Amino acid sequence: MLAPDLPLLLAARQALAARYGVVADIHPQDFIWHFIRTHPNFASEEAALEYYFSDGARSAQQLAVLLNDWYAEPTPYALLEFAAGYGCVTRHLAGALPHARVTACDIHPAAVTFLRETLDTPAVLSHTVPEAAVLGGPYAVVFALSFFSHMPRATWTRWLHALVAASAPGGLLMFTTHGWASRVHFGEPRLPPDGFWFQATSEQQDLDTADYGSTIVTPAFVIQQVAPLAPAVRLVVFREAAWWGHQDLYILRRA
């Protein structure tokens, strides 16, 4: 299952996995790992590996803090981690959210297999067409980290509706977007009047950039997409640049 270079990092992976209490394996097609290991911020693969594990743990803990504040229903509860990739965050969820029954979801069949067989997490396959995705549920919590940061205009709002539909009555949809603070990472583009900017490029080379690119949205745009769902759905939290210091956080609650 491991990429040819990963056995060289076996000791480092095992040490980090032991520190965080997670599985050490990284899938050879894990695009997050490849993005990190080739990023100029890291002087060595060991440093990149440290970030891969620590950042996944931070995201899981950040989610746990938010749920402590905003989810007070009986436990255990069902949680969908949508667009989970190859489990950078997923592997940490059991430790951070002991009462959650986690189901992961991703567009890559190999990721779904890895999530199920290696990370021992139930997983379902997504679809490029929102209305065709069979997500299961309903879920008390739907969590989509940096997914709406990549959707084109044609499917952005449709995915919002699909994920709301997967949430249970009284449940939460939590997601992040590239917002105003993210513009620095894309050359400070001028955003169109409707507050939606899209560029057909991404770190995932195996996905059609017409379906998955780089997206920046303003809070006004998001609010405009949520408004027609009221009163069944309402925005309860907006935090600018709350994730990684630049992605905006939104939490919707279904009535």
NORVENFEN-V762450 format. One line per field, one symbol per residue. phi: phi as a letter, one per 40 degrees, with the letter a starting at -180 (. if undefined). psi: psi as a letter, one per 40 degrees, with the letter a starting at -180 (. if undefined). burial: # if it has 9 or more other ideal C-beta (glycine too) atoms within 8 Angstrom, else .. Layout:
phi: ???
psi: ???
burial: ???
This chain:
phi: .ccdccdcbdccccccccccgbcccbccbccccccccbcccbcacccccdcdcccccccccccccccccbbbccbcbcbbccfcgbgdcdccccccbcccccbcaaccdccccccccccfbdabccacbdcccbcggcbcbbbbcfcccbccdcbdcccdccccccccdgcbbbabbcbdccdccbgfccccdcgbbbbcaaccccbccccabbbbbcdcccdcccdcccccbbcbabbcfcbfgaccbbbbbcc
psi: eiidddddeddddddddddefiidihidehdddddddeheeheidddddddddddddddddddddddddehfiiiiihhhhifeaffdddeeddddgdehghhihiehddddddddddefhhiihaidhdeehgeaaihdhhhghfdeeehiddeddddddddddeiiheiihhiiihadeeddefffihiideehhhhgiiegeeiheddhbhhhiidddddddddeeiedhihdhhhhfdheedhihhhihh.
burial: .#...#..##.###.##..#.###.############....#..#.#######.###.######.##..##.....#################.###..#.#######.###.###.##.#.#####..#..#.#.################..##.#######.###..#########.###..#..#.#...#####..#....#.#..########.###.##..#...###.##.##.#..#########.
